[in-house]
Amino acid sequence: MIKRRLAWGIAFPVALSIATVVTMTPEAASAANTGTLLQNATSYLCITDNGGSTNSAAITQADCDYSPKEYFYPVFDGNGYSEEIKSSATGKCLTNGGSPTNSAPITQYTCNGSPNQEWEAYTLKYGVEFHSINATGDCITGGEGAKSGSPVTQYPCNGSTNQQFNALT
């Protein structure tokens, strides 16, 4: 399997279908403060921040209803590859909390630039895979056969479709 590093610092991809990709500059995504929905390629559920503005609230999967709590956008750190993924609804960043444990929950936390909140995006056949740049190097993972309310976790990157997300507008 070939993985290609996605330079979100150059263009933010918004996949409309497998055959069509439109780009939005990161400045436009951040300025609009709207972002995109991240739909899991296995469950077809969107990641959502159901915890309001609470730090350490779990990120879950839910039916995509295009509500503000389902919109996320990248915040760049200047190198173009590692960035924070910020909730449009709460302004908090996705974090793995630094836990090295498989299936540890992905949560939201006040953005602070820590490695636990920095992700590298890679394009794969069925979507984008988000790798943590901290010591775990794990990927954001949605559950196979997941139902609405299922947690979003981290797991060693393996290229499976439950670690790939489509960006919807």
C-alpha positions as YAML, in Angstrom:
chain: A
units: angstrom
residues:
- id: 1
  name: MET
  ca: [0.00, 0.00, 0.00]
- id: 2
  name: ILE
  ca: [1.30, 3.42, -0.93]
- id: 3
  name: LYS
  ca: [0.76, 6.22, 1.54]
- id: 4
  name: ARG
  ca: [1.19, 9.79, 0.42]
- id: 5
  name: ARG
  ca: [1.74, 12.53, 2.95]
- id: 6
  name: LEU
  ca: [-0.91, 15.18, 2.56]
- id: 7
  name: ALA
  ca: [0.45, 18.69, 2.77]
- id: 8
  name: TRP
  ca: [-2.51, 20.44, 4.39]
- id: 9
  name: GLY
  ca: [-0.25, 23.49, 4.59]
- id: 10
  name: ILE
  ca: [-0.52, 23.76, 0.82]
- id: 11
  name: ALA
  ca: [-4.12, 22.77, 0.19]
- id: 12
  name: PHE
  ca: [-6.92, 21.40, 2.34]
- id: 13
  name: PRO
  ca: [-8.66, 18.59, 0.43]
- id: 14
  name: VAL
  ca: [-12.39, 18.24, 0.41]
- id: 15
  name: ALA
  ca: [-13.33, 14.91, -1.18]
- id: 16
  name: LEU
  ca: [-16.71, 15.03, -2.88]
- id: 17
  name: SER
  ca: [-16.49, 11.52, -4.28]
- id: 18
  name: ILE
  ca: [-13.81, 8.97, -5.02]
- id: 19
  name: ALA
  ca: [-13.20, 10.60, -8.41]
- id: 20
  name: THR
  ca: [-13.50, 14.28, -7.50]
- id: 21
  name: VAL
  ca: [-11.35, 16.33, -5.14]
- id: 22
  name: VAL
  ca: [-11.73, 20.07, -4.57]
- id: 23
  name: THR
  ca: [-9.22, 22.06, -2.56]
- id: 24
  name: MET
  ca: [-9.62, 24.86, -0.07]
- id: 25
  name: THR
  ca: [-6.64, 26.80, 1.19]
- id: 26
  name: PRO
  ca: [-5.96, 26.34, 4.89]
- id: 27
  name: GLU
  ca: [-6.30, 30.07, 5.40]
- id: 28
  name: ALA
  ca: [-9.81, 29.97, 3.93]
- id: 29
  name: ALA
  ca: [-10.79, 26.98, 6.08]
- id: 30
  name: SER
  ca: [-9.50, 28.61, 9.24]
- id: 31
  name: ALA
  ca: [-10.91, 32.03, 8.38]
- id: 32
  name: ALA
  ca: [-14.32, 30.57, 7.61]
- id: 33
  name: ASN
  ca: [-14.09, 28.66, 10.89]
- id: 34
  name: THR
  ca: [-16.39, 26.05, 9.43]
- id: 35
  name: GLY
  ca: [-14.13, 23.22, 8.34]
- id: 36
  name: THR
  ca: [-15.44, 19.92, 7.04]
- id: 37
  name: LEU
  ca: [-17.16, 16.84, 8.34]
- id: 38
  name: LEU
  ca: [-14.89, 13.81, 8.77]
- id: 39
  name: GLN
  ca: [-16.87, 10.71, 7.80]
- id: 40
  name: ASN
  ca: [-15.40, 7.30, 8.61]
- id: 41
  name: ALA
  ca: [-14.90, 5.17, 5.47]
- id: 42
  name: THR
  ca: [-16.14, 2.01, 7.24]
- id: 43
  name: SER
  ca: [-19.06, 3.13, 9.41]
- id: 44
  name: TYR
  ca: [-20.06, 6.18, 7.31]
- id: 45
  name: LEU
  ca: [-20.55, 7.99, 10.62]
- id: 46
  name: CYS
  ca: [-19.09, 11.43, 11.28]
- id: 47
  name: ILE
  ca: [-16.81, 12.28, 14.18]
- id: 48
  name: THR
  ca: [-18.50, 14.64, 16.60]
- id: 49
  name: ASP
  ca: [-17.71, 16.49, 19.82]
- id: 50
  name: ASN
  ca: [-20.74, 15.79, 21.99]
- id: 51
  name: GLY
  ca: [-19.05, 17.07, 25.13]
- id: 52
  name: GLY
  ca: [-19.84, 20.75, 24.67]
- id: 53
  name: SER
  ca: [-16.85, 22.82, 25.76]
- id: 54
  name: THR
  ca: [-15.67, 20.34, 28.41]
- id: 55
  name: ASN
  ca: [-11.98, 19.40, 28.34]
- id: 56
  name: SER
  ca: [-11.33, 15.65, 27.95]
- id: 57
  name: ALA
  ca: [-14.83, 14.99, 26.57]
- id: 58
  name: ALA
  ca: [-14.79, 11.93, 24.34]
- id: 59
  name: ILE
  ca: [-15.04, 12.34, 20.58]
- id: 60
  name: THR
  ca: [-17.68, 9.96, 19.24]
- id: 61
  name: GLN
  ca: [-19.21, 8.88, 15.94]
- id: 62
  name: ALA
  ca: [-22.72, 9.89, 14.92]
- id: 63
  name: ASP
  ca: [-24.97, 9.97, 11.91]
- id: 64
  name: CYS
  ca: [-23.84, 12.88, 9.76]
- id: 65
  name: ASP
  ca: [-26.40, 15.64, 10.30]
- id: 66
  name: TYR
  ca: [-24.19, 18.60, 9.34]
- id: 67
  name: SER
  ca: [-24.54, 20.18, 12.78]
- id: 68
  name: PRO
  ca: [-21.74, 22.53, 13.98]
- id: 69
  name: LYS
  ca: [-20.40, 19.89, 16.41]
- id: 70
  name: GLU
  ca: [-19.38, 17.74, 13.41]
- id: 71
  name: TYR
  ca: [-17.19, 20.35, 11.70]
- id: 72
  name: PHE
  ca: [-13.42, 20.31, 12.16]
- id: 73
  name: TYR
  ca: [-10.60, 22.24, 10.52]
- id: 74
  name: PRO
  ca: [-6.80, 22.14, 10.59]
- id: 75
  name: VAL
  ca: [-4.68, 24.69, 12.44]
- id: 76
  name: PHE
  ca: [-1.17, 24.81, 11.03]
- id: 77
  name: ASP
  ca: [2.09, 24.98, 12.94]
- id: 78
  name: GLY
  ca: [4.15, 26.34, 10.07]
- id: 79
  name: ASN
  ca: [5.74, 23.20, 8.62]
- id: 80
  name: GLY
  ca: [2.71, 22.26, 6.55]
- id: 81
  name: TYR
  ca: [2.48, 18.64, 7.67]
- id: 82
  name: SER
  ca: [1.70, 18.51, 11.37]
- id: 83
  name: GLU
  ca: [-1.28, 20.40, 12.60]
- id: 84
  name: GLU
  ca: [-3.98, 20.51, 15.18]
- id: 85
  name: ILE
  ca: [-7.49, 19.44, 14.25]
- id: 86
  name: LYS
  ca: [-9.86, 21.97, 15.80]
- id: 87
  name: SER
  ca: [-13.59, 21.71, 16.44]
- id: 88
  name: SER
  ca: [-15.57, 24.51, 14.82]
- id: 89
  name: ALA
  ca: [-18.19, 24.26, 17.57]
- id: 90
  name: THR
  ca: [-15.97, 24.33, 20.67]
- id: 91
  name: GLY
  ca: [-12.64, 25.68, 19.43]
- id: 92
  name: LYS
  ca: [-10.93, 22.73, 21.18]
- id: 93
  name: CYS
  ca: [-8.41, 20.38, 19.58]
- id: 94
  name: LEU
  ca: [-8.53, 16.63, 19.06]
- id: 95
  name: THR
  ca: [-6.05, 14.95, 21.39]
- id: 96
  name: ASN
  ca: [-4.99, 11.43, 22.24]
- id: 97
  name: GLY
  ca: [-4.03, 12.52, 25.75]
- id: 98
  name: GLY
  ca: [-0.56, 11.00, 25.36]
- id: 99
  name: SER
  ca: [-1.80, 7.52, 26.20]
- id: 100
  name: PRO
  ca: [0.16, 4.71, 24.51]
- id: 101
  name: THR
  ca: [-2.76, 2.29, 25.02]
- id: 102
  name: ASN
  ca: [-4.48, 0.74, 22.01]
- id: 103
  name: SER
  ca: [-8.09, 1.91, 21.77]
- id: 104
  name: ALA
  ca: [-7.48, 4.89, 24.09]
- id: 105
  name: PRO
  ca: [-10.18, 7.50, 23.42]
- id: 106
  name: ILE
  ca: [-9.67, 10.54, 21.27]
- id: 107
  name: THR
  ca: [-10.90, 13.54, 23.24]
- id: 108
  name: GLN
  ca: [-11.10, 17.29, 22.90]
- id: 109
  name: TYR
  ca: [-8.94, 19.64, 24.92]
- id: 110
  name: THR
  ca: [-7.99, 23.31, 24.91]
- id: 111
  name: CYS
  ca: [-5.48, 23.75, 22.09]
- id: 112
  name: ASN
  ca: [-1.97, 24.09, 23.52]
- id: 113
  name: GLY
  ca: [0.38, 22.95, 20.74]
- id: 114
  name: SER
  ca: [1.42, 19.75, 22.51]
- id: 115
  name: PRO
  ca: [2.46, 16.73, 20.40]
- id: 116
  name: ASN
  ca: [-0.66, 14.94, 21.71]
- id: 117
  name: GLN
  ca: [-2.69, 17.39, 19.61]
- id: 118
  name: GLU
  ca: [-0.62, 17.30, 16.44]
- id: 119
  name: TRP
  ca: [-1.53, 15.07, 13.53]
- id: 120
  name: GLU
  ca: [-0.12, 14.28, 10.11]
- id: 121
  name: ALA
  ca: [-2.59, 13.50, 7.35]
- id: 122
  name: TYR
  ca: [-1.90, 10.86, 4.70]
- id: 123
  name: THR
  ca: [-4.06, 10.14, 1.68]
- id: 124
  name: LEU
  ca: [-5.00, 6.51, 1.10]
- id: 125
  name: LYS
  ca: [-7.39, 4.81, -1.31]
- id: 126
  name: TYR
  ca: [-10.58, 5.43, 0.66]
- id: 127
  name: GLY
  ca: [-9.81, 8.68, 2.47]
- id: 128
  name: VAL
  ca: [-7.41, 10.48, 4.76]
- id: 129
  name: GLU
  ca: [-5.59, 8.76, 7.64]
- id: 130
  name: PHE
  ca: [-4.54, 10.92, 10.62]
- id: 131
  name: HIS
  ca: [-1.28, 9.87, 12.37]
- id: 132
  name: SER
  ca: [-0.42, 11.22, 15.81]
- id: 133
  name: ILE
  ca: [3.06, 12.73, 15.83]
- id: 134
  name: ASN
  ca: [3.59, 11.98, 19.53]
- id: 135
  name: ALA
  ca: [5.35, 8.87, 20.81]
- id: 136
  name: THR
  ca: [2.44, 6.55, 19.94]
- id: 137
  name: GLY
  ca: [2.27, 7.36, 16.22]
- id: 138
  name: ASP
  ca: [-1.19, 5.80, 16.28]
- id: 139
  name: CYS
  ca: [-4.06, 6.69, 13.97]
- id: 140
  name: ILE
  ca: [-7.49, 8.11, 14.68]
- id: 141
  name: THR
  ca: [-9.78, 5.09, 14.39]
- id: 142
  name: GLY
  ca: [-13.52, 4.62, 14.05]
- id: 143
  name: GLY
  ca: [-15.04, 1.32, 15.03]
- id: 144
  name: GLU
  ca: [-15.98, -1.34, 12.52]
- id: 145
  name: GLY
  ca: [-19.70, -1.95, 12.79]
- id: 146
  name: ALA
  ca: [-19.89, 1.18, 14.93]
- id: 147
  name: LYS
  ca: [-23.20, 2.69, 15.88]
- id: 148
  name: SER
  ca: [-24.01, 6.30, 16.63]
- id: 149
  name: GLY
  ca: [-22.38, 7.20, 19.94]
- id: 150
  name: SER
  ca: [-19.44, 4.79, 19.53]
- id: 151
  name: PRO
  ca: [-16.11, 6.25, 20.65]
- id: 152
  name: VAL
  ca: [-13.36, 7.41, 18.31]
- id: 153
  name: THR
  ca: [-10.09, 5.88, 19.48]
- id: 154
  name: GLN
  ca: [-6.43, 5.50, 18.57]
- id: 155
  name: TYR
  ca: [-4.92, 2.32, 17.25]
- id: 156
  name: PRO
  ca: [-1.65, 1.45, 15.46]
- id: 157
  name: CYS
  ca: [-1.90, 2.61, 11.85]
- id: 158
  name: ASN
  ca: [-2.63, -0.31, 9.55]
- id: 159
  name: GLY
  ca: [-4.32, 1.23, 6.50]
- id: 160
  name: SER
  ca: [-7.73, -0.25, 7.23]
- id: 161
  name: THR
  ca: [-10.82, 1.68, 6.16]
- id: 162
  name: ASN
  ca: [-11.87, 2.25, 9.78]
- id: 163
  name: GLN
  ca: [-8.80, 4.55, 10.00]
- id: 164
  name: GLN
  ca: [-9.71, 6.48, 6.86]
- id: 165
  name: PHE
  ca: [-11.98, 9.49, 6.76]
- id: 166
  name: ASN
  ca: [-13.71, 11.30, 3.92]
- id: 167
  name: ALA
  ca: [-13.91, 15.08, 4.16]
- id: 168
  name: LEU
  ca: [-17.46, 16.20, 3.40]
- id: 169
  name: THR
  ca: [-18.72, 19.73, 2.87]
...
